[in-house]
Amino acid sequence: MTPDRSRFYYRPVHAGLEWLLARVARRATRYATEPLKEAPRRVLFLKFGGIGEAILARSIAEHLRARHPQMRIDMLVDARTREIMTCESDSRVFSYDPRADGTAAAWGILRAVRAARYDAAIDFEQVSLLTSGFLYVSGIPVRVGFGSPADRRRAFFSHPVELREGEPMWRGMVALARIIDPGLPLELATTRLPIGCAAVARAEQWWRQNVGGGAGRVVAMHLGVGPRARYRLWPVERFAALASMLKEKGSDLTVVVTGEPPERPLMDTFTSLYGGRTADATNLTSVQETAALVGRCDLVISADTGIMHLAAAMGAPTVGIFGPNTPKCWAPVGSRATFVYATKVPCSPCMNSYRRIIPDDCSFTEKSRCMLDVRPEHVLEAARRVVRDGWLD
């Protein structure tokens, strides 16, 4: 497959609805550009898929709640983003699963949203006509979302915001929020994910059982990248070599491997190559538990994944490894977060979620060459920029 083709996976009913919306939408010629003069009291957030994006969107919600205690923010989410967007909050939750639910479920949610009479809504999706079209018929007067001048989504928003190529996603999300609260600073920091006491207690118990209470360093490594775009993987052999380098900086080192249970074969390979102490965190059962865990680590290393964004938001020293995707858009956000992007192959970056371009496979002659260009010493040098108390010097 050529890397410039747009590919996205919809159920037939959703693909048909999006085709219809594209035909009926007229190019917007009139829309509001000025932010609201008064903060709305009832706001609906829309966020489907994308764990990293959901972490950023949740930070926006927490900033707005802190600045406007009277503001109520409810959520329209799917199963993948529900926990991140709603944990430890009193938000009303509308849940729609694009993989299972059809038009009847969508119609039921639409009726409930119309009955709630929201003052404003923010759609954090980048290209979906379905979410923008849903808001258009929801009766919500202030509808904020991404829409470029050539994008038909713009027709469905009262306040479209252009997401420019190469612009960081976090900056774009802040620009959306500044429509309903222009007092938000453009240079905004992310917030920590709220974590419940039960999740903290489970994470602490896991830590005592698997790491202990010593004074050694703990480094989390996220080896996987999820089921799609597997060419984003950094080789396990490189992770093991990096772990050995880190171990030389202090013999009392524990490497915590995070991920989903299906990714345990990657951990088995890692432990067979690395001779130091490891701990398997793939049995943690919630995002909150994982957040509590990575927030305690001395360093977190991952490719461009939700764990990378989660660790950065929790304030952990974080290094993201990039190849097919560009850190200009998706670099981890935080004062202790950085990235490595070392390739010079002409086809990188081949992924562009801003335009719904996610190739099925790597098209370069040597598969994943852009990730192979990242060497362990590159990551070690990046880690020195963010770790606490200089233990890598």
Buried (B, 14 or more C-beta within 10 A) or exposed (E): EEBEEEEEEBEEEBEEBBEEBEEEBEEBEEEBEEBBEEBBEBBBBBBBBBBBBBBBBBBBBBBBBEEBEEBBBBBBBBBBBBBBBBBEBEBBEBBBBBEEBEEEBBEEBBEEBEEBEBBBBBBBBBBBBBBBBBBBEBEBEBBBBBBBEEBBBBBBBBBBBEBEEEBBBBBBBBBBBBBBBEEBEEEBEBBBBBBBEEBBEBBBEBBEEBBBEEEBBBBBBBBBBBEEBBBBBBBBEBBBBBBBBBBEBEEEBBBBBBBEEEBBEBBEBBBEBBEBBBBBBBEBEBBBBBBBBBBBBBBBBBBBBBBBBBBBBBBBBBBBBBBBBBBBBBBBBBEBBBBBBBBEBEBBBBBBBBBEBBBEEBBBEEEBBBBBBBBBEBBBBBBBEBBEEEBBE
